[in-house]
Amino acid sequence: MSDYQTQKKLDYTTRFRNVLSELPDFCALYFRAVEPTTSILTRYGYAVDLRTFFRFLTSGQIDRFADKLPKQLKLSDMELLSSLDIELYLEYISLYQDEKQEGQKLIENNERAKSRKLSAIRSLFKFLYKKSMIQTNCAALVDTPKLHEKAIIRLEANEVADLLDTVEQGSGMTAAQRRYHDTTKLRDVAILSLFLGTGIRISELVGIDLNDIDFSKNEFVVTRKGGNQMTLAFGPEVAQALLDYLEERKTVIPLSGHETAFFLSMQRKRITPRAVENLVKKYAQIATPLKKITPHKLRSTYGTMLYQESGDIYLVADVLGHKDVNTTRKHYAAMTEEKSRQAAKYIKLREESSDFRPDTPVNPT
């Protein structure tokens, strides 16, 4: 594990423990049980979602818990919960003000966010019920919010070329953007080329160290979700973009603690996910203003191109790091259906003739 990954794990561990200290004591038993099969990022996310739920219960929305703090809730209190209480919670978080944040930030959750928060509650209650710590599992009675499929946004082949040309040439930029362009151009071309040429996640990209890349084999090591490492290959175009940036990178003296980072910010620190998101957004708004392109959309673009060329959904799943091929199939099902429609056009069951038209009645005798 790289220094960056180790520090990231330490940061999330600290955050997780801080959130856990606000939760009911029985939550510690739950998280100890799921630790072997989950990453610290997953446990932190679940802890935050459970904190939101317990804060709701004790905020006065549910009378029987109004005189308690989340930390004071007991297993006996969980026995008093009903599925209606959880449904009220899901309705509440559709749009609410978080009074724990400065300025009482307005928070909105769509169906997917609510489904994720419900999963955290279900997982906790399933554990408590399985261990006979509670007698009923009301969370199992709550229906999952209906998810509306969203159109998958990705770049077409010509748009990929336009995006890379925009980065290289600096066309369409404001005067302020152009001042920094010469300084960041090679880095930004390398970042976008790596996204589009390998389909890696933003967290994987910012975590790349200098010694992770082997140019003799055109491959590099990434740390996937859950901490697993995987070696990915890249093509000659990506290799050239990375080598061009590496020559420039050698002239920069990183700040202490960032010496091993491959991609550096203008402050000579390891580039952050937010900085990468901003640079992708900047170039995409110029090259493809009608599409909201993010690093994840570039990942989808790579997956699309790979599937179109190979037709192998298992290959796409493996390279993208999907543990379940059904996750991959869900994202590229529309492409499969489109190919099916195209295939149907090639098959003719009878020759067309000038004296037969589809709208001509046929005599059954």
C-alpha positions in Angstrom: 0.0 0.0 0.0 1.4 3.4 -1.0 2.0 6.2 1.5 -1.0 8.0 0.0 -3.3 5.0 0.5 -2.0 4.5 4.0 -2.6 8.2 4.9 -6.0 8.1 3.3 -7.0 5.0 5.3 -5.7 6.6 8.5 -7.8 9.8 7.8 -11.0 7.8 7.2 -10.3 5.7 10.3 -10.1 8.8 12.4 -13.3 10.2 10.9 -15.1 6.8 11.4 -14.1 6.7 15.0 -15.3 10.2 15.6 -18.7 9.4 14.1 -18.9 6.1 15.9 -18.5 7.9 19.3 -21.8 9.7 18.6 -23.7 6.4 17.8 -25.5 4.1 20.3 -23.2 1.5 21.9 -24.6 -1.5 20.1 -23.4 0.0 16.8 -19.8 -0.8 17.8 -20.7 -4.5 17.9 -22.2 -4.2 14.4 -19.2 -2.5 12.9 -16.8 -4.9 14.5 -18.7 -7.8 12.9 -18.6 -6.3 9.3 -15.0 -5.1 9.5 -13.5 -8.2 7.8 -15.6 -7.8 4.7 -15.8 -4.0 4.3 -13.4 -1.2 3.6 -12.9 1.7 6.0 -14.6 4.0 3.5 -17.7 1.8 3.4 -17.8 1.6 7.2 -17.4 5.4 7.4 -20.2 5.9 4.9 -22.6 3.6 6.8 -21.7 5.3 10.1 -22.5 8.7 8.7 -25.8 7.4 7.3 -26.7 5.8 10.7 -25.9 9.0 12.5 -28.3 10.9 10.3 -31.0 8.3 11.1 -30.5 8.4 14.9 -30.3 12.2 14.8 -33.7 12.2 13.1 -35.2 9.8 15.8 -34.1 12.1 18.6 -34.8 15.4 16.9 -38.4 15.5 18.1 -39.9 14.0 15.0 -40.6 10.8 16.9 -42.1 11.7 20.3 -41.0 8.6 22.2 -37.3 9.3 21.5 -37.4 13.1 21.8 -35.8 13.3 25.3 -32.7 11.3 24.2 -29.5 11.8 22.4 -28.4 9.3 19.7 -25.7 8.0 22.0 -28.3 7.2 24.7 -30.5 5.0 22.5 -30.7 1.3 23.7 -31.6 -2.0 22.1 -35.0 -1.7 23.9 -35.6 1.5 22.0 -35.0 -0.3 18.7 -37.8 -2.7 19.7 -40.1 0.2 19.8 -39.4 1.3 16.3 -41.8 0.5 13.5 -41.5 0.4 9.7 -43.6 3.6 9.6 -40.9 5.4 11.6 -38.3 4.5 9.0 -40.6 5.5 6.2 -41.1 8.9 7.9 -37.3 9.2 8.0 -37.0 8.5 4.3 -39.7 11.1 3.6 -37.9 13.6 5.9 -34.5 13.3 4.2 -35.9 14.1 0.8 -35.3 17.7 1.8 -34.2 18.9 5.2 -31.9 21.4 7.0 -29.0 20.0 8.9 -28.9 22.0 12.1 -25.6 20.4 13.0 -23.8 22.2 10.2 -23.0 25.9 10.2 -25.7 27.9 8.4 -28.1 24.9 8.7 -27.2 23.6 5.3 -30.2 22.5 3.1 -29.7 18.8 2.1 -31.6 17.0 -0.6 -31.5 13.2 -1.2 -32.8 11.5 -4.4 -34.0 8.0 -4.7 -30.5 6.5 -4.9 -29.3 8.4 -1.9 -32.3 7.3 0.1 -31.9 3.7 -1.0 -28.2 3.8 0.2 -29.2 5.2 3.6 -31.9 2.6 3.9 -29.3 -0.1 3.2 -27.3 1.1 6.2 -30.3 0.8 8.5 -31.3 -2.6 7.0 -27.8 -4.0 7.5 -27.7 -2.9 11.1 -31.1 -4.3 11.9 -30.4 -7.6 10.1 -27.3 -8.0 12.3 -29.2 -7.2 15.5 -32.0 -9.6 14.6 -29.6 -12.4 13.5 -27.8 -12.1 16.9 -31.1 -12.2 18.8 -30.4 -8.7 20.2 -33.8 -7.6 19.0 -37.0 -9.7 18.5 -38.3 -8.0 15.3 -36.7 -6.5 12.2 -38.9 -3.6 11.2 -36.4 -2.4 8.6 -37.0 -5.5 6.5 -40.6 -4.4 6.0 -39.7 -1.1 4.4 -39.8 -1.0 0.6 -36.7 0.2 -1.3 -37.4 3.6 -2.9 -38.2 3.1 -6.6 -35.1 4.0 -8.7 -35.6 5.8 -12.0 -33.1 4.9 -14.6 -30.9 7.8 -15.7 -29.5 8.1 -19.2 -25.8 7.2 -19.3 -23.8 10.2 -20.3 -20.6 9.5 -22.2 -18.5 11.0 -25.0 -18.7 10.0 -28.6 -15.4 9.3 -30.5 -15.3 12.7 -32.1 -16.0 14.3 -28.7 -13.1 12.5 -27.1 -10.8 14.0 -29.8 -12.3 17.4 -29.3 -11.7 17.2 -25.6 -8.1 16.3 -25.9 -7.5 18.9 -28.6 -9.0 21.5 -26.3 -6.5 20.6 -23.6 -3.6 20.6 -25.9 -4.5 23.9 -27.7 -6.1 25.8 -25.0 -8.8 27.0 -27.3 -12.0 28.6 -25.9 -10.4 29.5 -22.6 -10.7 32.8 -20.7 -7.7 35.0 -20.3 -7.4 33.9 -16.7 -7.5 30.2 -17.6 -5.0 30.7 -20.4 -2.4 32.2 -18.0 -2.1 28.8 -16.2 -2.6 26.7 -19.3 1.1 26.4 -20.3 1.9 25.4 -16.8 -0.6 22.6 -16.5 -1.2 21.5 -20.1 1.1 18.4 -20.1 -0.3 17.3 -16.8 -3.9 17.7 -17.8 -3.4 15.9 -21.1 -1.8 13.0 -19.2 -4.7 12.9 -16.7 -7.5 12.9 -19.3 -5.6 10.4 -21.5 -5.3 8.1 -18.5 -9.0 8.3 -17.7 -10.0 7.8 -21.3 -7.4 5.1 -22.0 -7.8 2.9 -18.9 -11.1 3.8 -17.2 -9.6 4.2 -13.8 -11.5 5.9 -10.9 -10.5 9.3 -9.7 -9.4 7.9 -6.3 -7.1 5.5 -8.2 -5.6 8.3 -10.4 -4.7 10.7 -7.6 -3.1 7.8 -5.7 -0.6 6.9 -8.4 3.0 7.1 -7.3 6.1 7.5 -9.5 7.2 3.9 -8.9 3.7 2.5 -9.8 4.3 3.0 -13.5 6.4 0.6 -15.6 7.0 2.2 -19.0 9.0 -0.8 -20.2 5.7 -2.8 -20.1 3.3 0.1 -20.5 1.5 -0.8 -17.3 0.8 0.6 -13.8 -0.5 -0.5 -10.4 -3.7 0.9 -8.9 -5.3 0.3 -5.6 -8.9 -0.7 -6.1 -11.9 -0.3 -3.8 -11.3 -2.4 -0.7 -7.5 -2.1 -0.9 -6.9 -4.7 -3.6 -4.1 -3.9 -6.1 -4.4 -4.5 -9.8 -2.0 -4.0 -12.7 -3.5 -2.2 -15.7 -2.0 -1.8 -19.2 -2.2 1.4 -21.3 -1.7 2.0 -25.0 1.0 4.1 -26.8 -1.0 7.3 -26.8 -1.4 7.2 -23.1 2.3 6.2 -22.7 3.4 9.3 -24.7 1.2 11.6 -22.7 2.5 10.2 -19.4 6.2 10.4 -20.6 5.7 14.0 -21.7 4.4 15.0 -18.3 7.0 13.0 -16.5 9.8 15.0 -18.1 8.2 18.2 -16.8 7.4 16.5 -13.4 11.2 15.8 -13.0 11.8 19.6 -12.9 9.4 20.2 -10.0 10.6 19.9 -6.4 7.5 18.6 -4.4 6.7 19.7 -1.0 7.7 17.4 1.9 5.4 14.4 2.1 4.4 14.6 -1.6 7.7 13.4 -3.1 6.3 10.1 -4.4 3.2 11.5 -6.0 3.0 11.2 -9.8 0.5 14.0 -10.4 1.2 17.2 -8.6 -0.9 20.4 -8.2 0.4 23.8 -8.9 1.2 24.0 -5.1 3.6 21.1 -5.6 1.4 18.7 -3.6 -0.3 15.5 -4.6 -3.3 16.5 -6.8 -6.6 16.2 -5.0 -9.8 14.6 -6.3 -11.5 18.0 -6.2 -8.8 19.6 -8.4 -9.2 16.7 -10.9 -12.9 17.2 -11.0 -12.5 20.9 -11.6 -10.0 20.5 -14.5 -12.2 17.9 -16.2 -15.2 20.2 -15.8 -13.3 23.2 -17.2 -12.2 21.5 -20.4 -15.5 19.6 -20.9 -17.5 22.9 -20.7 -15.5 24.1 -23.6 -15.4 20.9 -25.7 -18.9 19.5 -25.0 -21.0 22.3 -23.4 -24.2 20.3 -23.7 -22.9 17.4 -21.7 -22.1 17.4 -18.0 -18.9 15.5 -18.1 -17.2 14.3 -14.9 -14.2 11.9 -14.3 -16.8 9.1 -13.9 -18.3 9.9 -17.3 -14.8 9.5 -18.8 -14.7 6.1 -17.1 -18.0 5.3 -18.7 -16.7 6.5 -22.1 -13.7 4.1 -21.8 -16.1 1.2 -20.8 -18.3 2.0 -23.8 -15.3 2.1 -26.3 -13.9 -1.2 -24.9 -17.2 -3.0 -25.1 -17.9 -1.7 -28.6 -14.5 -3.0 -29.7 -14.4 -6.3 -27.8 -18.1 -7.2 -27.2 -16.8 -8.9 -24.1 -18.8 -7.8 -21.0 -16.6 -9.9 -18.7 -13.4 -8.1 -20.0 -15.0 -4.7 -19.4 -16.1 -5.8 -15.9 -12.6 -7.0 -15.1 -10.7 -3.9 -16.3 -13.1 -1.5 -14.6 -12.8 -3.4 -11.4 -16.5 -4.4 -11.0 -16.9 -7.3 -8.6 -20.2 -8.3 -10.1 -20.6 -8.4 -13.9 -24.3 -7.5 -13.5 -23.1 -4.0 -12.5 -21.3 -3.7 -15.8 -24.2 -5.2 -17.8 -26.6 -2.7 -16.2 -24.5 0.2 -17.5 -24.1 -1.2 -21.0 -27.5 -2.9 -21.5 -28.7 -0.1 -23.8 -25.7 -0.8 -26.1 -26.6 -4.5 -26.2 -30.2 -3.7 -27.1 -29.0 -1.3 -29.8 -26.7 -3.9 -31.4 -29.7 -6.3 -31.3 -31.8 -3.9 -33.3 -29.0 -3.4 -35.8 -28.7 -7.2 -36.2 -32.4 -7.5 -36.9 -32.0 -5.2 -39.9 -29.6 -7.6 -41.5 -32.0 -10.6 -41.5 -34.5 -10.9 -44.3 -36.9 -13.9 -44.4 -38.0 -13.3 -48.0 -36.8 -11.4 -50.9 -38.4 -8.1 -51.6 -40.4 -7.9 -54.8 -41.8 -5.0 -56.7 -45.4 -6.4 -56.6 -45.4 -6.9 -52.8 -45.8 -4.0 -50.3 -46.2 -4.4 -46.5 -49.5 -2.5 -46.6 -51.0 -4.7 -49.3 -53.8 -7.0 -48.0 -53.0 -10.7 -48.4 -55.6 -13.0 -49.7 -55.7 -15.9 -47.1 -56.9 -18.3 -49.7 
